Amino acid sequence: MAQDAFRISLKQARTIEAVANARGFEQAARLLNTSQPVVSRTIASAEELLGVSLFQRGWGGTEPTSFGETVIQRCKAATKLIRDAERDMEALVGERPNLSAFLRWHHLAAIAAVARWGSASEASKRLGITQPAVSRAIAAATEYVRRPLFTRHRSGLAATDTAHRLVSLRDQLEPILCSGDRFQLDAKRGLAGRLAVGLLPFSGQELVARAFGALTGLNPELRLIAVPGSYNMLAQALQRGEIDCMMGVLRKPSPFPELREVPLYRERFTFVARHDHPRLAATQTIASLKDENWIVAPHGTPVRRYFERLFQEAGATPPAQTCEILSFGSAEKVIMNSNAIGVLSYSSHHIENLPPGLRRIDVELPDAEMDVGLTMRLGYTSNAILDTFEEMLRALVREIGVEPAQPEPAQSGA
C-alpha cells in the first residue's frame, strides 16, 4: 500500500514507548532487555523514516519533541492493542502468547493473506514474496503464540480463532502506525518545538505562568517545560542546552561568562510579616530586628546577600534563618502562619496588593531595587520560540504596570 512508506515498525513503536517512559536510552535498553546502541539505532531509523526528531536532551533526561509527543501517543496506543490481543488469546487457549517482544508486520501480513486466500502459495503471490518466506513468517508467529494458527483441509488452510484475532490486531494497528502524511507532523498552527524555562526562586514565576498559559492556547504544538531550581543548577543546565533560558533576579553580571542577562522589570527587596505581627506597630531599624526569626532565600542568592549586608552594615551579626524555601507562594504561606519575618522581592504593583494575611514592615531598606529578567546562553541563535516568549513577557510587564528595567549596555561577545 502507499502508506507503507511511512509505517512505523512494531519494534520501533515498542522502543519509542520505552524511551518515552524511561526518559533515557540506557534505561529503555534495560526495560527492553537489549543494548543501548540497538535502542539508539531503532530510534534513529524511526526519525529518518518520519523526517523529524522524536527526542532531545532535556532537564529530566531524554525528552520528546513536540512532534515526538504525537508519535509517542500512537506508539502507546499500538503497544496497548498488542497487549490486549495477548490477553484475549490467553483467554482462548489458556496460555499468554509472547507477541510484544517479537511480533512484526510481515508476520501479520502473512497471517492475514493466508487467512483470506486459504494457502501459502496464493498468499505469496498476493504479497509479492516467495512461498518459503510466507511459511517462515507463519511458523515464527505460531511459535510466539504457542498455538496452531491454521488447520489443513482439502480446500486449503483454515484460520483458527487465534489467527483471526491476529488479523483483527493487524487491522487495528494499520491506521495507528501507517500514514501517507507522516502523521501530519508538519506544524499546522503557531510555533512547534520546545521551550524549557528555568525558574529561579521567588521572582518572575507568575509572569512565566501567565506567558505559558497564553502560549499554550496559541501554539498547540509547542511543548512547554518549567524547571524550578537554584541558580548554579539552572545555569549549568542552560549551558548544556537542557533548558533554553532562566527567569529570575539577575546577577548583573552573570558569574558565568557563557551567559548573558536580559533585564525585563524591577522589584524591591521587602520585609513582610503576618498581618498581626508585633513588629508592625512601629517603624523599625535593622538593628531592632536582629533577634527575630527569618525566612530568607538560600546562601548565594541576591536576596540572601542583600539580607546579610544590611545587618553587617548596621554592625550586627546576620541572624540565622529558621526556614529555607524555594517557592514564593510557599514562603508567603509560611510567613502568614508563623512569627517569622520574610525577605521577599516585590514589584511596586505587588507591594500595593499584598495578600490579606501579609503586611510590609516599616523599615528603611537602602539600595533595595534589583532587576528581574531572562538569562540566556551567550551567542545563542535567535529563534521564533524564545523571541516570542521574551516579547510576551515584555507585554505582560506593560500590562501589569510594573516598572520596566533599564536597558543594559551590550555585553561583550553578545
C-alpha positions in Angstrom: 0.0 0.0 0.0 1.1 3.6 -0.5 1.0 4.1 3.2 3.8 1.6 3.8 6.4 4.3 3.1 5.5 5.9 6.5 4.7 2.8 8.5 6.4 2.6 11.9 7.6 -0.9 12.6 6.3 -2.7 15.7 9.8 -2.8 17.1 10.2 0.9 16.6 6.8 1.5 18.3 7.9 -0.6 21.3 11.2 1.2 21.5 9.7 4.7 21.2 7.3 3.9 24.1 10.2 2.5 26.2 12.4 5.6 25.7 9.5 7.9 26.5 8.6 6.0 29.7 12.2 5.6 30.8 13.3 9.1 29.8 16.6 7.8 28.5 18.1 5.4 26.0 20.2 3.4 28.6 17.2 2.9 30.9 15.0 1.9 27.9 17.6 -0.7 26.9 17.2 -2.3 30.3 13.5 -2.3 30.0 13.7 -3.9 26.6 16.5 -6.3 27.6 18.7 -5.1 24.8 21.7 -2.8 24.3 21.7 1.0 24.2 23.2 1.0 20.6 20.3 -1.1 19.5 17.8 1.4 21.0 19.7 4.3 19.5 19.7 2.7 16.0 16.0 1.9 16.3 15.1 5.5 17.3 17.3 6.9 14.6 15.6 4.7 11.9 12.2 5.9 13.0 13.4 9.5 12.9 14.8 9.0 9.4 11.6 7.4 8.3 9.4 10.3 9.6 11.8 13.1 8.8 11.6 14.6 12.3 13.4 14.4 15.6 11.4 12.4 18.2 13.6 13.0 21.3 16.1 15.6 22.6 18.3 16.1 25.6 16.4 17.8 28.4 16.3 18.7 32.0 15.0 15.4 33.3 16.8 13.2 30.8 15.7 12.4 27.2 12.6 14.5 26.4 10.2 14.1 23.5 9.9 16.9 21.0 6.5 18.3 20.2 6.4 16.1 17.1 7.7 13.2 19.2 4.7 13.6 21.6 2.3 12.9 18.7 4.2 9.8 17.6 4.6 8.5 21.2 0.8 8.6 21.7 0.4 6.5 18.6 3.0 4.0 19.7 1.5 3.7 23.2 -1.9 3.0 21.6 -0.3 0.4 19.4 1.5 -1.4 22.1 -1.7 -1.4 24.2 -3.5 -3.1 21.3 -0.9 -5.8 21.2 -1.2 -6.4 25.0 -4.9 -6.6 24.6 -4.5 -9.2 21.9 -2.2 -11.2 24.2 -4.8 -11.1 26.9 -7.6 -12.2 24.5 -5.6 -15.1 23.2 -4.7 -16.2 26.7 -8.4 -16.4 27.4 -8.8 -18.5 24.2 -6.0 -21.0 24.8 -5.2 -20.7 28.5 -1.6 -19.5 27.9 -0.4 -16.0 27.2 1.5 -15.6 23.9 4.7 -13.6 23.6 3.8 -11.0 21.0 5.1 -7.7 22.4 8.8 -8.5 22.0 8.8 -10.4 18.7 5.7 -9.7 16.6 6.5 -7.9 13.3 4.5 -6.5 10.4 5.5 -9.3 8.0 4.1 -11.9 10.4 0.7 -10.2 10.5 0.7 -9.7 6.7 1.4 -13.4 6.1 -1.3 -14.5 8.5 -3.9 -12.1 7.0 -3.1 -13.2 3.5 -3.2 -16.9 4.2 -6.5 -16.4 6.2 -8.0 -14.6 3.2 -6.7 -16.7 0.4 -6.5 -20.1 2.0 -3.0 -21.1 1.0 0.6 -20.0 1.4 1.2 -20.1 -2.3 -1.7 -17.8 -3.1 -0.7 -15.5 -0.2 2.9 -15.3 -1.6 1.5 -14.2 -5.0 -0.7 -11.6 -3.4 2.1 -10.3 -1.2 4.8 -10.4 -3.9 7.1 -12.5 -1.8 8.2 -16.2 -2.0 6.2 -19.0 -0.6 9.0 -20.1 1.8 9.0 -16.5 3.2 5.3 -16.8 3.9 5.8 -20.2 5.5 8.6 -18.9 7.7 6.5 -15.9 8.9 3.6 -18.2 9.8 6.0 -20.6 11.6 7.6 -17.8 13.6 4.2 -16.4 14.6 3.0 -19.9 15.6 6.0 -20.2 17.9 5.2 -16.8 19.5 1.5 -17.6 20.1 2.2 -21.2 21.1 -0.8 -22.5 19.2 -1.6 -23.5 15.6 -2.8 -20.6 13.5 -4.2 -22.7 10.7 -5.7 -26.2 10.2 -5.3 -28.0 6.9 -8.3 -29.1 4.9 -8.8 -30.5 1.4 -9.7 -27.0 0.2 -6.6 -25.4 1.8 -5.7 -23.8 5.2 -8.4 -22.6 7.6 -7.6 -19.9 10.1 -8.1 -20.7 13.8 -9.6 -18.2 16.3 -6.1 -17.2 17.3 -5.3 -16.4 13.6 -8.5 -14.4 13.3 -7.5 -12.4 16.4 -4.2 -11.6 14.9 -5.8 -10.5 11.7 -8.1 -8.2 13.8 -5.0 -6.9 15.5 -3.4 -6.1 12.2 -6.5 -4.1 11.1 -6.4 -2.2 14.4 -2.7 -1.3 14.1 -2.7 -0.2 10.5 -4.4 3.2 10.9 -2.4 4.0 14.0 1.1 3.2 12.8 0.7 3.7 9.0 0.3 7.1 7.4 0.8 8.7 4.0 1.2 12.1 5.5 3.9 11.5 8.1 1.3 11.6 10.8 0.6 15.2 9.9 3.8 16.2 11.6 4.2 19.5 9.9 3.0 22.3 12.2 -0.5 23.4 11.3 -0.8 26.3 13.7 1.6 28.5 15.5 5.0 27.6 16.9 6.3 24.0 17.1 9.1 22.7 19.2 10.2 23.1 22.9 10.6 25.9 25.3 12.2 24.9 28.7 12.5 27.7 31.2 14.4 27.5 34.5 12.6 29.2 37.4 14.8 30.9 40.0 13.4 31.2 43.5 10.8 33.9 44.2 10.9 36.3 41.3 9.2 36.1 37.9 7.4 32.8 38.3 3.9 34.4 38.0 4.9 36.1 34.7 6.2 32.8 33.3 3.0 31.0 34.3 0.9 33.7 32.5 3.1 33.6 29.4 2.9 29.8 29.3 -0.9 30.0 29.5 -1.1 32.3 26.6 1.5 30.3 24.5 -0.4 27.0 25.1 -3.6 28.5 23.7 -1.9 29.9 20.6 0.6 27.1 19.9 -0.8 23.7 20.5 2.3 22.0 19.1 4.7 23.9 21.4 6.0 21.8 24.3 6.5 24.0 27.4 8.6 23.0 30.4 9.1 24.9 33.6 12.1 23.8 35.8 12.5 25.3 39.3 15.9 25.2 40.8 18.9 27.1 42.2 21.0 29.5 40.1 24.0 27.3 39.7 22.0 24.2 38.9 19.9 26.0 36.3 22.9 27.9 34.8 24.7 24.6 34.3 21.6 23.1 32.7 21.4 26.2 30.4 25.0 25.8 29.3 24.3 22.1 28.5 21.3 23.1 26.4 18.9 21.2 28.7 16.9 24.4 29.2 16.6 27.4 26.9 16.6 30.3 29.4 16.0 31.0 33.1 13.9 33.7 34.7 14.5 35.5 38.0 16.6 38.0 39.8 19.6 39.0 37.6 23.2 38.8 39.0 24.5 41.8 36.9 26.6 40.3 35.5 26.2 36.6 35.5 29.1 34.8 37.2 29.2 32.5 34.2 30.9 34.2 31.2 29.0 32.0 28.8 25.6 33.5 29.8 24.1 36.9 29.1 21.3 38.7 31.0 18.2 40.4 29.6 16.5 42.8 32.1 12.7 43.0 32.0 11.4 44.8 35.1 12.4 46.0 38.6 11.5 44.7 42.0 12.3 45.8 45.6 13.5 43.7 48.5 10.8 43.9 51.2 10.4 42.7 54.8 7.0 41.2 55.3 5.2 39.6 58.2 1.8 38.2 59.1 -0.9 40.9 59.5 -0.8 40.9 63.3 3.0 40.6 63.9 4.2 42.8 66.9 6.9 44.5 64.8 4.2 46.1 62.7 3.3 48.5 65.5 6.1 51.0 64.9 8.9 51.9 62.5 11.8 49.5 62.8 15.5 49.6 62.2 17.7 46.8 61.0 19.4 46.6 64.5 16.0 46.3 66.2 15.1 43.2 64.1 18.3 41.2 64.7 16.7 38.8 67.2 13.7 37.9 65.0 13.2 34.6 63.2 13.7 34.9 59.5 12.7 33.3 56.3 15.3 34.1 53.6 16.4 32.6 50.3 19.4 30.2 50.3 23.1 31.3 50.6 24.5 32.6 47.3 21.2 34.2 46.1 20.9 38.0 45.7 18.2 38.1 48.4 20.5 36.4 50.9 23.5 38.6 50.1 21.4 41.7 50.5 20.0 40.5 53.8 23.4 39.7 55.2 24.9 43.0 54.0 22.1 45.0 55.8 23.0 43.6 59.1 26.7 43.8 58.6 26.5 47.5 57.7 24.3 48.0 60.8 27.1 46.4 63.0 25.0 43.3 63.8 25.7 39.7 63.1 23.3 38.5 60.3 20.7 36.3 62.1 20.3 32.7 61.1 17.2 31.9 59.1 14.8 29.4 60.5 13.2 28.2 57.2 14.6 28.0 53.7 12.0 27.8 50.9 12.4 28.0 47.1 8.8 28.7 46.3 7.5 32.3 46.5 3.9 31.2 47.2 5.0 28.7 49.9 7.2 31.3 51.6 4.2 33.7 51.8 2.1 31.0 53.4 4.7 30.1 55.9 5.1 33.7 56.9 1.3 34.1 57.3 1.3 31.1 59.7 4.4 31.9 61.8 6.1 34.6 63.8 8.9 34.8 61.3 9.7 37.8 59.1 10.3 37.1 55.4 12.7 38.9 53.0 10.9 38.7 49.6 11.1 40.8 46.5 8.0 42.6 45.1 7.2 44.9 42.2 5.6 48.2 43.2 2.3 46.8 41.9 2.5 43.8 44.2 3.7 45.7 47.2 0.4 47.7 47.0 -1.6 44.5 46.6 -0.1 42.1 49.2 -2.2 39.1 50.2 -4.6 39.9 53.1 -2.6 37.8 55.6 0.6 39.8 54.9 1.8 43.3 55.7 5.0 45.2 54.9 7.3 46.0 57.9 8.1 49.7 58.0 11.9 49.8 57.9 14.3 51.7 55.7 16.0 49.4 53.1 18.7 51.2 51.1 19.6 50.1 47.6 16.7 47.6 47.7 15.9 47.6 43.9 17.1 44.9 41.6 16.3 43.8 38.0 14.4 40.6 37.1 14.7 39.1 33.7 15.9 36.3 31.5 19.3 34.7 31.4 20.4 33.0 28.1 23.4 31.5 26.5 25.9 34.0 25.1 25.8 33.9 21.3 22.5 31.9 21.4 21.0 31.9 17.9 17.7 33.8 17.9 14.7 31.7 17.3 11.0 32.3 17.0 10.0 30.5 20.2 12.4 32.3 22.5 11.8 35.6 20.8 8.0 35.2 21.2 8.4 34.2 24.8 10.5 37.3 25.6 8.1 39.7 23.8 5.2 38.1 25.6 6.9 38.7 29.0 7.6 42.4 28.0 3.9 42.7 27.0 2.9 41.4 30.4 5.2 43.8 32.2 3.5 46.7 30.4 0.0 45.2 31.0 0.6 44.8 34.8 2.2 48.2 35.1 5.4 47.2 36.9 8.5 49.3 36.5 10.4 48.1 33.4 14.1 47.6 33.8 16.5 50.0 32.2 18.3 48.5 29.1 21.8 47.2 29.8 24.8 48.1 27.6 25.6 45.4 25.1 27.7 42.7 26.8 31.0 41.7 25.2 30.6 38.8 22.8 26.8 39.1 22.7 
